[in-house]
Amino acid sequence: MRRAWVVNTMPEHWDHCINGPSNTEDHSNIHIGEPWHGIPTGGRAPDPELLEPGDLLIVRESGEGVRGIWTFAEARHVEDQTILPEDWRWHGDTKRDYDWIIYCRGQPEQEFDQIMREEWHESPDIAPQSLTGTAKNKPSIIEAYIEALLEHDLSGSTKDLLRTVNPEKPTAARGGTSTTAETNHPRGGESWTRDDFLVTLDLYLDDPEIEKRQNDDRVKKLADLMGRSVGSISSRLGNFRALDPNTDSGMENVGEPAQEIWDEYFGNEEELAREAEFAWERLKAGIIVDEKPGTESTGTGGEVSTGETTSTTTQRIGQGDFRKQVRDRYDDTCVLCDVDEPGLLQAGHILDWSEFEDARGDPANGLLLCYTHHRAFDLNMFTLSRDYEIAVRPGLKTESVFINQTILNREGESVTFPNAPPSTEYLEIHNERIGWLSAEE
């Protein structure tokens, strides 16, 4: 396993960095024309002797984004400042001496055709101020950068190389005894699977503001489930916030997979919640299904291409707030039982969102139900009358104690609501469509 570092460059120094040294009197022939970098005196960077030949350097330009991926070759202590380009030593209005030169090789990607722009200021782990200096090796930073890079159009060999990175942080200098701590992120740096995206999007739509709260227990729980860092989860939540038409902020550099999963499920949170539940169980069991967004699970580990979504994002504007408004309306408790764990609750539509466009985002068209009761409602096992009494489908029988106690044995019982009740108009339309509840009831 190789290691990776994020290397920060100044825009005015880029040409020097990418073109490398040219004077054979001061630099070895093997370094001429190859990219290089330097550590200024007093610069905030780790001991360069922690770098090892073969380490990958993810090279970013301040204020722009990632510009290349190089391979570290050699570190050299600077004893004579004249071996450096004169204008390279200027940092704004300040002229600085350098302690170290970092010689590199321009593989696998000396310079990208297009800068991979970034808005890391939205991420608590990848803020620009944490990247001042030369090389940073914080695992959460490395993981997030690699995950973002793997979503771009890089060569297969470059992606394979990135997947070999071990994000653990070195604690001993080269040649010393390694005391590297165990990583708690066994999947750090791996590409995100469909299941990863499903559970993260479900969390975001459950609470769009969670992207701003990295210390939220739900973010930590999800990171543990996925074997990734909290910073990685926060970055992905920021991606979804950038895609949300109901917000005006979030991380850029979203990537195609995040866009695809968003287009597939935004506005159809009921289906997402069901799929996310199955994804959660697979991840909990350690089952990593190598499916990418844009495919649907057949339930057997195979893939079925879904192609383009039939509903556009424009049609779905306003749906992102639906679940939150319904949750608030029902005080985060299932209308039929006492389940109040947010992860087990779903905001169900009384009138199908795909058929009744005007009612899509209306919280009066919502019922907050646990998974079981939501599924029972969708299967027309029960409904609510215009007087909010529980009505059970004729002939329904079950051996389920839970269903009997919460539905069948309560037929005719009036349901109370903590706040505004659902629309009687929507309920009447729904009941007319299911066909077995008379208009008088």
Sine and cosine of phi, psi and omega as CSV:
sin_phi,cos_phi,sin_psi,cos_psi,sin_omega,cos_omega
0.00,0.00,0.75,-0.66,0.04,-1.00
-0.99,-0.12,0.18,-0.98,0.02,-1.00
-0.93,-0.36,0.27,-0.96,0.03,-1.00
-0.70,-0.72,0.46,-0.89,0.03,-1.00
-0.74,-0.67,0.54,-0.84,0.14,-0.99
-1.00,-0.09,0.84,-0.55,-0.06,-1.00
-0.94,-0.33,0.76,-0.64,-0.05,-1.00
-0.98,-0.20,0.73,-0.69,0.05,-1.00
-0.80,-0.60,0.40,-0.92,0.10,-1.00
-1.00,-0.04,0.62,-0.79,-0.03,-1.00
-0.80,0.60,-0.65,0.76,-0.04,-1.00
-0.95,0.30,-0.18,0.98,0.02,-1.00
-0.98,-0.20,-0.06,1.00,-0.16,-0.99
-0.87,0.50,-0.71,0.70,-0.05,-1.00
-0.86,0.50,-0.65,0.76,0.05,-1.00
-0.89,0.45,-0.68,0.73,-0.05,-1.00
-0.90,0.43,-0.71,0.71,-0.11,-0.99
-0.97,0.26,-0.54,0.84,-0.06,-1.00
-1.00,0.09,-0.37,0.93,0.07,-1.00
0.97,0.25,0.04,-1.00,0.00,-1.00
-0.93,0.36,0.43,-0.90,0.00,-1.00
-0.81,-0.59,-0.24,0.97,-0.07,-1.00
-1.00,-0.01,0.94,-0.33,-0.04,-1.00
-0.95,0.30,-0.25,0.97,0.04,-1.00
-0.96,0.27,-0.50,0.87,-0.05,-1.00
-0.98,-0.21,-0.30,0.95,-0.09,-1.00
-0.71,-0.71,0.56,-0.83,0.00,-1.00
-0.88,0.47,0.53,-0.85,0.00,-1.00
-0.84,0.55,-0.52,0.85,-0.08,-1.00
-0.94,0.34,-0.25,0.97,-0.01,-1.00
-0.98,-0.21,-0.14,0.99,-0.04,-1.00
-0.91,0.42,0.78,-0.62,0.04,-1.00
0.98,0.19,-0.02,1.00,0.04,-1.00
-0.99,-0.14,0.50,-0.86,-0.04,-1.00
-0.88,0.47,0.49,-0.87,0.03,-1.00
-0.54,-0.84,0.13,-0.99,-0.02,-1.00
-0.47,-0.88,0.05,-1.00,0.00,-1.00
-0.52,-0.86,0.39,-0.92,0.06,-1.00
-0.92,-0.39,0.93,-0.38,-0.01,-1.00
-0.92,0.39,0.39,-0.92,0.09,-1.00
-0.88,0.47,0.78,-0.63,-0.03,-1.00
0.98,0.19,0.08,1.00,0.01,-1.00
-0.92,0.39,0.53,-0.85,-0.02,-1.00
-1.00,0.09,1.00,0.04,-0.01,-1.00
-0.51,-0.86,0.41,-0.91,0.02,-1.00
-0.95,0.31,0.18,-0.98,0.07,-1.00
-0.83,0.56,0.87,-0.50,-0.03,-1.00
-0.88,0.48,-0.29,0.96,0.03,-1.00
-0.96,0.29,-0.11,0.99,0.13,-0.99
-0.96,0.27,-0.37,0.93,0.05,-1.00
-0.94,0.34,0.62,-0.79,0.02,-1.00
-0.81,-0.58,0.59,-0.80,0.05,-1.00
-0.79,0.61,0.75,-0.67,-0.03,-1.00
0.98,-0.19,-0.28,0.96,0.08,-1.00
-0.87,0.49,0.59,-0.81,0.05,-1.00
-1.00,0.00,0.65,-0.76,0.08,-1.00
-0.92,-0.40,0.90,-0.44,0.09,-1.00
-1.00,0.05,0.96,-0.30,-0.20,-0.98
-0.99,-0.12,0.87,-0.49,0.00,-1.00
-0.90,-0.44,0.43,-0.90,0.08,-1.00
-0.94,-0.33,0.78,-0.62,-0.06,-1.00
-0.81,0.59,0.77,-0.64,0.05,-1.00
0.98,0.18,-0.04,1.00,-0.04,-1.00
-0.88,-0.48,-0.95,0.32,-0.04,-1.00
0.42,-0.91,-0.24,-0.97,-0.03,-1.00
-0.97,0.23,0.75,-0.66,-0.06,-1.00
-0.91,-0.41,-0.25,0.97,0.00,-1.00
-0.09,-1.00,0.16,-0.99,0.08,-1.00
-0.76,-0.65,0.90,-0.43,-0.05,-1.00
-0.92,-0.38,0.17,-0.99,0.07,-1.00
-0.90,-0.43,0.80,-0.60,-0.01,-1.00
-0.93,0.37,0.69,-0.72,0.01,-1.00
-0.91,-0.41,-0.74,0.67,-0.13,-0.99
-0.30,-0.96,0.57,-0.82,0.11,-0.99
-0.94,-0.34,0.67,-0.74,-0.04,-1.00
-0.74,-0.67,0.77,-0.64,0.05,-1.00
-0.96,0.29,0.73,-0.68,-0.04,-1.00
-1.00,0.03,0.91,-0.41,0.05,-1.00
-0.98,-0.22,-0.35,0.94,-0.02,-1.00
-0.74,-0.67,0.92,-0.40,-0.08,-1.00
-0.92,0.39,-0.28,0.96,-0.04,-1.00
-0.95,0.31,-0.18,0.98,0.03,-1.00
-0.98,0.19,-0.10,0.99,0.01,-1.00
-0.98,-0.19,0.52,-0.86,0.11,-0.99
-0.85,0.53,0.70,-0.71,-0.09,-1.00
-0.86,0.52,-0.73,0.68,-0.07,-1.00
-0.97,0.24,-0.21,0.98,0.07,-1.00
-0.93,0.36,-0.43,0.90,-0.08,-1.00
-0.99,0.16,-0.17,0.99,-0.01,-1.00
-1.00,0.05,0.81,-0.59,0.08,-1.00
-0.89,-0.47,1.00,-0.05,-0.13,-0.99
0.93,0.38,-0.84,-0.54,0.01,-1.00
-1.00,-0.10,0.10,0.99,-0.07,-1.00
-0.93,-0.37,0.75,-0.66,0.07,-1.00
-0.99,-0.11,0.82,-0.57,-0.11,-0.99
-0.86,-0.51,0.55,-0.84,0.15,-0.99
-1.00,0.09,0.35,-0.94,0.02,-1.00
-0.90,-0.43,0.62,-0.79,0.06,-1.00
-1.00,-0.05,-0.56,0.83,-0.11,-0.99
-0.66,-0.75,0.52,-0.86,0.22,-0.98
-0.94,-0.35,0.67,-0.74,0.07,-1.00
-0.91,-0.40,0.95,-0.31,0.04,-1.00
-1.00,0.07,0.65,-0.76,-0.05,-1.00
-0.74,-0.68,0.07,-1.00,0.17,-0.99
-0.88,-0.47,0.58,-0.81,-0.08,-1.00
-0.99,0.14,0.55,0.84,0.07,-1.00
-0.89,-0.46,0.54,-0.84,0.09,1.00
-1.00,0.08,-0.30,0.95,-0.04,-1.00
-0.69,-0.72,0.99,-0.13,-0.04,-1.00
-0.90,0.43,-0.67,0.75,0.02,-1.00
-0.41,-0.91,0.80,-0.59,0.02,-1.00
-0.95,0.32,0.52,-0.85,0.09,-1.00
-0.90,0.44,-0.55,0.83,0.00,-1.00
-0.75,-0.66,0.76,-0.65,0.01,-1.00
-0.89,0.45,0.74,-0.68,0.07,-1.00
-0.99,0.11,1.00,-0.01,-0.12,-0.99
-0.92,0.39,0.47,-0.89,-0.11,-0.99
-0.62,-0.78,0.42,-0.91,0.11,-0.99
-0.77,-0.64,0.87,0.49,-0.11,-0.99
-0.94,0.34,-0.15,0.99,0.00,-1.00
-0.90,0.44,-0.27,0.96,0.05,-1.00
-0.99,0.14,-0.21,0.98,-0.05,-1.00
-0.98,-0.21,0.76,-0.64,0.00,-1.00
-0.92,0.40,-0.35,0.94,-0.04,-1.00
-0.99,-0.13,-0.26,0.96,-0.14,-0.99
-0.79,-0.61,0.67,0.75,0.03,-1.00
-0.96,0.28,0.60,-0.80,-0.01,-1.00
-0.81,0.58,-0.58,0.81,-0.03,-1.00
-0.90,0.43,-0.36,0.93,0.03,-1.00
-0.99,0.14,-0.06,1.00,-0.06,-1.00
-0.92,-0.38,0.14,0.99,0.08,-1.00
-0.92,0.40,0.45,-0.90,-0.13,-0.99
1.00,-0.08,-0.37,-0.93,-0.12,-0.99
-0.97,-0.24,-0.94,0.35,-0.13,-0.99
-0.87,-0.48,0.74,-0.68,0.06,-1.00
-0.84,-0.54,0.62,-0.79,-0.09,-1.00
-0.76,-0.66,0.37,0.93,0.02,-1.00
-0.88,0.47,0.81,-0.59,-0.09,-1.00
-0.80,0.60,-0.68,0.73,-0.04,-1.00
-0.90,0.43,-0.55,0.83,0.05,-1.00
-0.92,0.38,-0.75,0.66,-0.03,-1.00
-0.87,0.49,-0.72,0.69,-0.02,-1.00
-0.86,0.51,-0.72,0.69,-0.06,-1.00
-0.91,0.42,-0.65,0.76,0.01,-1.00
-0.91,0.41,-0.69,0.72,-0.02,-1.00
-0.90,0.44,-0.68,0.74,0.02,-1.00
-0.88,0.48,-0.64,0.77,0.03,-1.00
-0.93,0.38,-0.67,0.74,-0.01,-1.00
-0.90,0.44,-0.60,0.80,-0.03,-1.00
-0.91,0.41,-0.28,0.96,0.01,-1.00
-1.00,0.01,-0.10,1.00,0.00,-1.00
-1.00,-0.06,0.18,-0.98,-0.07,-1.00
-0.99,0.14,0.95,0.31,0.05,-1.00
-0.99,-0.17,0.29,-0.96,0.04,-1.00
-0.91,0.41,0.42,-0.91,0.01,-1.00
-0.87,0.50,-0.60,0.80,-0.02,-1.00
-0.93,0.37,-0.59,0.81,0.04,-1.00
-0.92,0.39,-0.68,0.73,0.02,-1.00
-0.90,0.44,-0.65,0.76,0.03,-1.00
-0.88,0.48,-0.63,0.78,0.01,-1.00
-0.91,0.41,-0.68,0.74,0.02,-1.00
-0.89,0.46,-0.55,0.83,-0.02,-1.00
-0.95,0.31,-0.23,0.97,0.02,-1.00
-1.00,0.03,-0.03,1.00,-0.08,-1.00
-0.96,0.29,0.73,-0.69,0.16,-0.99
-0.99,-0.17,0.92,-0.39,-0.09,-1.00
-0.97,0.25,0.03,1.00,-0.02,-1.00
-0.88,0.48,0.57,-0.82,-0.05,-1.00
-1.00,0.01,0.80,-0.60,0.01,-1.00
-0.94,0.33,0.56,-0.83,0.00,-1.00
-0.82,-0.57,0.07,1.00,0.02,-1.00
-0.74,-0.67,0.56,-0.83,0.01,-1.00
-0.94,0.35,0.31,-0.95,-0.01,-1.00
-0.83,0.56,0.74,-0.67,0.01,-1.00
1.00,-0.01,-0.21,0.98,0.01,-1.00
-1.00,0.01,-0.08,-1.00,0.02,-1.00
-1.00,0.05,0.83,-0.55,-0.03,-1.00
-0.96,0.28,0.74,-0.68,0.09,-1.00
-0.82,-0.57,0.56,0.83,-0.04,-1.00
-0.84,0.55,0.74,-0.67,0.01,-1.00
-0.95,0.30,0.45,-0.89,0.06,-1.00
-0.91,0.42,0.67,-0.74,0.06,-1.00
-0.99,0.10,0.58,-0.82,0.07,-1.00
-0.99,-0.16,0.19,0.98,-0.09,-1.00
-0.82,-0.57,0.96,0.29,-0.08,-1.00
-0.88,0.47,-0.35,0.94,0.00,-1.00
-0.95,-0.30,0.19,0.98,0.03,-1.00
-0.86,0.50,0.76,-0.65,0.00,-1.00
1.00,-0.04,-0.27,0.96,0.04,-1.00
-0.97,0.24,0.47,-0.88,0.09,-1.00
-0.88,0.47,0.53,-0.85,0.03,-1.00
-0.97,0.24,0.68,-0.73,0.06,-1.00
-1.00,-0.06,0.15,-0.99,0.04,-1.00
-0.85,0.53,-0.67,0.74,0.01,-1.00
-0.88,0.47,-0.64,0.77,0.04,-1.00
-0.85,0.52,-0.73,0.68,-0.01,-1.00
-0.91,0.42,-0.63,0.77,-0.05,-1.00
-0.87,0.49,-0.77,0.64,-0.06,-1.00
-0.94,0.34,-0.52,0.86,0.00,-1.00
-0.96,0.27,-0.68,0.73,0.05,-1.00
-0.90,0.44,-0.62,0.79,0.03,-1.00
-0.87,0.48,-0.65,0.76,0.04,-1.00
-0.91,0.41,-0.68,0.73,-0.02,-1.00
-0.89,0.46,-0.74,0.67,-0.03,-1.00
-0.93,0.38,-0.42,0.91,0.08,-1.00
-0.93,0.36,-0.54,0.84,-0.03,-1.00
-0.39,-0.92,1.00,0.03,-0.05,-1.00
-0.84,0.54,-0.42,0.91,-0.02,-1.00
-0.98,0.18,-0.11,0.99,-0.06,-1.00
-0.92,0.40,-0.37,0.93,0.00,-1.00
-0.86,0.50,-0.42,0.91,-0.03,-1.00
-1.00,0.01,-0.08,1.00,-0.10,-1.00
-0.86,-0.51,0.99,0.11,-0.05,-1.00
-0.90,0.44,-0.47,0.88,-0.05,-1.00
-1.00,0.08,0.07,1.00,0.03,-1.00
-0.87,0.49,0.71,-0.70,-0.04,-1.00
-0.86,0.51,-0.51,0.86,-0.01,-1.00
-0.93,0.36,-0.56,0.83,0.07,-1.00
-0.93,0.38,-0.69,0.72,0.02,-1.00
-0.89,0.45,-0.66,0.75,0.00,-1.00
-0.89,0.45,-0.65,0.76,0.01,-1.00
-0.93,0.37,-0.63,0.77,0.04,-1.00
-0.88,0.48,-0.68,0.73,0.04,-1.00
-0.89,0.45,-0.67,0.75,0.00,-1.00
-0.87,0.49,-0.67,0.75,-0.11,-0.99
-1.00,0.02,-0.17,0.98,-0.04,-1.00
0.95,0.32,0.54,0.84,-0.01,-1.00
-0.81,-0.59,0.16,-0.99,-0.01,-1.00
-0.98,0.19,0.39,-0.92,0.08,-1.00
-0.87,0.49,-0.63,0.78,0.02,-1.00
-0.88,0.48,-0.59,0.81,0.03,-1.00
-0.90,0.43,-0.69,0.73,0.02,-1.00
-0.91,0.42,-0.68,0.73,0.00,-1.00
-0.88,0.48,-0.63,0.78,0.03,-1.00
-0.89,0.45,-0.67,0.74,-0.01,-1.00
-0.93,0.37,-0.62,0.79,0.08,-1.00
-0.87,0.48,-0.60,0.80,0.06,-1.00
-0.90,0.43,-0.58,0.81,0.08,-1.00
-0.87,0.50,-0.73,0.69,-0.02,-1.00
-0.91,0.41,-0.57,0.82,0.04,-1.00
-0.90,0.43,-0.59,0.81,0.03,-1.00
-0.91,0.41,-0.49,0.87,0.00,-1.00
-0.99,0.11,-0.30,0.96,-0.10,-0.99
-0.96,0.28,0.90,-0.45,-0.01,-1.00
-0.93,0.38,-0.18,0.98,0.01,-1.00
-1.00,0.01,0.00,1.00,0.02,-1.00
-0.80,-0.60,0.24,-0.97,0.01,-1.00
-0.82,-0.58,0.42,0.91,0.00,-1.00
-0.57,-0.82,0.06,-1.00,-0.01,-1.00
0.74,-0.67,0.17,-0.99,-0.03,-1.00
-0.98,0.19,0.67,-0.75,0.11,-0.99
-0.99,0.12,-0.26,-0.97,0.00,-1.00
0.84,0.54,0.74,0.68,-0.15,-0.99
-0.93,0.38,-0.70,0.71,-0.03,-1.00
1.00,-0.03,0.52,-0.85,-0.08,-1.00
-0.90,0.45,-0.67,0.74,-0.02,-1.00
-0.86,0.51,-0.68,0.73,0.03,-1.00
-0.90,0.43,-0.63,0.78,0.03,-1.00
-0.89,0.45,-0.66,0.75,-0.04,-1.00
-0.91,0.42,-0.70,0.72,-0.03,-1.00
-0.93,0.36,-0.55,0.84,0.06,-1.00
-0.91,0.42,-0.74,0.67,-0.02,-1.00
-0.89,0.47,-0.54,0.84,-0.05,-1.00
-0.95,0.31,-0.57,0.82,-0.18,-0.98
-0.88,-0.48,-0.26,0.97,-0.03,-1.00
-0.91,0.42,0.83,-0.56,-0.08,-1.00
1.00,-0.08,-0.12,0.99,0.04,-1.00
-0.77,-0.63,0.83,0.56,-0.12,-0.99
-0.92,0.40,-0.40,0.92,0.01,-1.00
-0.91,0.43,-0.74,0.67,0.02,-1.00
-0.91,0.42,-0.65,0.76,0.03,-1.00
-0.85,0.53,-0.72,0.70,-0.04,-1.00
-0.86,0.50,-0.64,0.77,0.01,-1.00
-0.93,0.38,-0.71,0.70,0.00,-1.00
-0.91,0.42,-0.61,0.79,0.00,-1.00
-0.91,0.40,-0.55,0.84,0.04,-1.00
-0.89,0.45,-0.71,0.70,0.03,-1.00
-0.91,0.42,-0.64,0.77,0.01,-1.00
-0.89,0.46,-0.66,0.75,0.02,-1.00
-0.86,0.51,-0.70,0.71,-0.02,-1.00
-0.91,0.42,-0.63,0.78,0.04,-1.00
-0.90,0.43,-0.71,0.70,0.01,-1.00
-0.90,0.43,-0.64,0.77,0.02,-1.00
-0.88,0.48,-0.57,0.82,0.00,-1.00
-0.99,0.11,0.01,1.00,0.00,-1.00
0.98,0.20,0.30,0.96,0.00,-1.00
-1.00,-0.04,0.94,-0.35,0.00,-1.00
-0.98,-0.19,0.96,-0.27,0.00,-1.00
-1.00,0.01,0.88,-0.48,-0.10,-1.00
-0.99,0.15,0.90,0.43,0.07,-1.00
-0.93,-0.37,0.57,-0.82,0.02,-1.00
-0.95,-0.32,0.37,-0.93,0.07,-1.00
-0.82,0.58,0.52,-0.85,-0.07,-1.00
0.98,-0.18,-0.06,1.00,0.07,-1.00
-0.79,-0.61,0.47,-0.88,0.06,-1.00
-0.92,-0.40,0.64,-0.77,0.03,-1.00
-0.95,0.31,0.68,-0.73,0.07,-1.00
-1.00,0.08,-0.12,0.99,-0.05,-1.00
1.00,-0.06,-0.10,1.00,-0.01,-1.00
-0.85,-0.52,0.17,0.98,0.01,-1.00
1.00,-0.04,-0.07,1.00,0.02,-1.00
-1.00,0.08,-0.08,-1.00,-0.03,-1.00
-0.76,-0.65,0.58,-0.82,0.11,-0.99
-0.80,-0.60,0.85,-0.52,-0.02,-1.00
-0.93,0.38,0.73,-0.68,-0.01,-1.00
-0.99,-0.16,-0.34,0.94,-0.03,-1.00
0.92,0.38,-0.44,-0.90,-0.03,-1.00
-0.98,0.22,0.52,-0.86,0.04,-1.00
-0.96,0.29,0.48,-0.88,-0.05,-1.00
-1.00,0.07,-0.32,0.95,0.03,-1.00
-0.95,-0.33,0.67,-0.74,-0.04,-1.00
-1.00,-0.01,0.32,-0.95,0.03,-1.00
-0.87,0.49,-0.58,0.81,0.00,-1.00
-0.85,0.53,-0.63,0.78,0.00,-1.00
-0.93,0.37,-0.34,0.94,-0.14,-0.99
-0.98,-0.19,0.01,1.00,-0.01,-1.00
-0.84,0.55,0.74,-0.68,-0.01,-1.00
0.99,-0.17,-0.26,0.97,-0.05,-1.00
-0.97,0.24,-0.41,0.91,-0.06,-1.00
-0.88,0.47,-0.47,0.88,-0.02,-1.00
-1.00,0.03,-0.19,0.98,-0.11,-0.99
-0.84,0.54,-0.78,0.63,-0.07,-1.00
-0.89,0.46,-0.66,0.75,-0.01,-1.00
-0.89,0.45,-0.67,0.74,-0.01,-1.00
-0.91,0.41,-0.63,0.78,0.02,-1.00
-0.92,0.39,-0.66,0.75,0.03,-1.00
-0.87,0.50,-0.70,0.71,0.02,-1.00
-0.89,0.46,-0.63,0.77,-0.04,-1.00
-0.89,0.45,-0.56,0.83,-0.06,-1.00
-0.96,-0.27,0.23,0.97,0.03,-1.00
0.79,0.61,0.62,0.78,0.08,-1.00
0.82,0.57,0.66,0.75,0.03,-1.00
-0.64,-0.76,0.69,-0.72,0.04,-1.00
-0.85,0.53,0.66,-0.75,-0.06,-1.00
-0.94,0.35,-0.33,0.95,-0.04,-1.00
-0.94,-0.33,-0.25,0.97,0.00,-1.00
-0.58,-0.82,-0.05,-1.00,-0.10,-1.00
-0.99,-0.12,0.29,0.96,0.04,-1.00
-0.91,0.42,0.84,-0.55,-0.02,-1.00
-0.75,-0.66,0.30,0.95,0.07,-1.00
-0.99,0.11,0.90,-0.44,-0.08,-1.00
-0.79,0.61,-0.59,0.81,-0.02,-1.00
-0.93,0.36,-0.22,0.98,-0.01,-1.00
-0.95,-0.30,0.11,0.99,-0.05,-1.00
-0.94,-0.34,0.55,-0.84,0.04,-1.00
-0.73,-0.68,0.61,-0.79,0.07,-1.00
-1.00,-0.03,0.98,-0.20,-0.03,-1.00
-1.00,0.01,0.52,-0.85,0.07,-1.00
-1.00,0.00,0.71,-0.71,0.12,-0.99
-0.95,0.32,-0.77,0.63,0.11,-0.99
-0.98,-0.17,0.76,-0.65,-0.08,-1.00
-0.80,0.60,0.79,-0.61,-0.06,-1.00
-0.88,0.47,-0.49,0.87,-0.05,-1.00
-0.97,0.25,-0.33,0.94,-0.05,-1.00
-0.97,-0.25,-0.49,0.87,-0.10,-0.99
-0.90,-0.45,1.00,0.09,-0.11,-0.99
-0.87,0.48,-0.64,0.77,-0.06,-1.00
-0.92,0.38,-0.38,0.93,-0.06,-1.00
-0.99,-0.15,0.00,1.00,-0.13,-0.99
-0.82,0.57,-0.79,0.61,-0.10,-0.99
-1.00,-0.09,0.11,0.99,-0.05,-1.00
-0.99,0.14,0.90,-0.43,0.00,-1.00
-0.88,0.47,-0.33,0.94,0.07,-1.00
-0.94,0.33,-0.19,0.98,0.08,-1.00
-1.00,-0.10,0.26,0.96,-0.08,-1.00
-0.88,-0.47,0.52,-0.86,0.16,-0.99
-0.79,-0.61,0.78,-0.62,0.06,-1.00
-1.00,0.02,0.89,-0.46,-0.10,-0.99
-0.70,-0.71,0.48,-0.88,0.16,-0.99
-0.94,0.34,0.19,-0.98,-0.04,-1.00
-0.81,0.59,-0.73,0.68,-0.08,-1.00
-0.90,0.44,-0.72,0.69,-0.03,-1.00
-0.95,0.31,-0.51,0.86,0.07,-1.00
-0.90,0.44,-0.71,0.71,0.02,-1.00
-0.90,0.43,-0.63,0.77,0.02,-1.00
-0.90,0.44,-0.62,0.79,0.03,-1.00
-0.92,0.39,-0.69,0.72,0.01,-1.00
-0.89,0.46,-0.51,0.86,0.02,-1.00
-1.00,0.05,0.12,0.99,0.02,-1.00
0.85,0.52,0.53,0.85,0.09,-1.00
-0.96,0.29,-0.45,0.89,0.06,-1.00
-0.47,-0.88,0.23,-0.97,0.12,-0.99
-0.47,-0.88,-0.04,-1.00,0.09,-1.00
-0.89,-0.47,0.70,-0.72,0.04,-1.00
-0.97,0.25,0.08,-1.00,0.02,-1.00
-0.91,0.41,-0.29,0.96,0.08,-1.00
-0.99,-0.12,0.19,0.98,0.04,-1.00
0.91,0.42,0.54,0.84,0.10,-1.00
-1.00,-0.08,0.59,-0.81,0.01,-1.00
-0.95,0.32,0.82,-0.58,0.04,-1.00
-0.88,-0.48,0.77,-0.64,-0.07,-1.00
-0.96,-0.28,0.66,-0.75,0.01,-1.00
-0.84,0.54,0.76,-0.65,-0.02,-1.00
-0.83,0.56,0.69,-0.72,0.05,-1.00
0.99,0.13,-0.01,1.00,-0.03,-1.00
-0.94,0.35,0.79,-0.61,0.06,-1.00
-0.70,-0.72,0.55,-0.84,0.02,-1.00
-0.40,-0.92,0.44,-0.90,0.08,-1.00
-1.00,-0.08,-0.02,1.00,0.00,-1.00
-0.94,0.35,0.87,-0.49,0.03,-1.00
-0.88,0.47,-0.67,0.75,-0.04,-1.00
-0.89,0.45,-0.74,0.68,0.00,-1.00
-0.91,0.42,-0.65,0.76,0.03,-1.00
-0.89,0.46,-0.70,0.71,-0.07,-1.00
-0.94,0.34,-0.60,0.80,-0.13,-0.99
-0.99,-0.12,-0.28,0.96,-0.02,-1.00
-0.80,-0.60,-0.93,0.37,-0.15,-0.99
-0.86,0.50,-0.72,0.70,-0.04,-1.00
-0.96,0.29,-0.13,0.99,-0.03,-1.00
-0.95,-0.32,0.21,0.98,-0.02,-1.00
-0.83,0.56,0.74,-0.67,-0.02,-1.00
1.00,0.05,-0.16,0.99,0.00,-1.00
-0.97,0.23,0.66,-0.75,0.02,-1.00
-0.99,0.17,0.69,-0.72,0.03,-1.00
-1.00,-0.07,0.70,-0.71,0.06,-1.00
-0.97,-0.23,0.46,-0.89,-0.06,-1.00
-0.83,-0.56,0.63,-0.77,-0.03,-1.00
-0.94,0.35,-0.42,0.91,-0.01,-1.00
-0.68,-0.74,-0.56,-0.83,-0.03,-1.00
-0.88,0.47,0.71,-0.70,0.00,-1.00
-0.97,0.23,0.22,-0.98,0.06,-1.00
-0.93,0.37,0.25,-0.97,-0.05,-1.00
-0.94,0.35,0.80,-0.60,0.08,-1.00
-0.92,0.39,-0.51,0.86,0.03,-1.00
-0.89,0.45,-0.71,0.70,0.02,-1.00
-0.90,0.44,-0.65,0.76,0.00,-1.00
-0.90,0.44,-0.65,0.76,0.00,-1.00
-0.90,0.43,-0.66,0.75,0.04,-1.00
-0.90,0.44,-0.71,0.71,0.02,-1.00
-0.87,0.49,-0.73,0.68,-0.06,-1.00
-0.92,0.39,-0.56,0.83,0.06,-1.00
-0.91,0.42,-0.59,0.81,-0.03,-1.00
-0.95,0.30,-0.56,0.83,-0.02,-1.00
-0.96,0.27,-0.42,0.91,0.22,-0.98
1.00,0.05,-0.26,0.96,-0.07,-1.00
-0.97,-0.25,0.01,1.00,0.03,-1.00
-0.95,-0.32,0.85,-0.53,-0.04,-1.00
-0.94,0.34,0.43,-0.90,-0.05,-1.00
-0.90,0.43,-0.40,0.91,-0.03,-1.00
-0.97,0.26,-0.39,0.92,-0.08,-1.00
-0.98,0.21,0.00,0.00,0.00,0.00
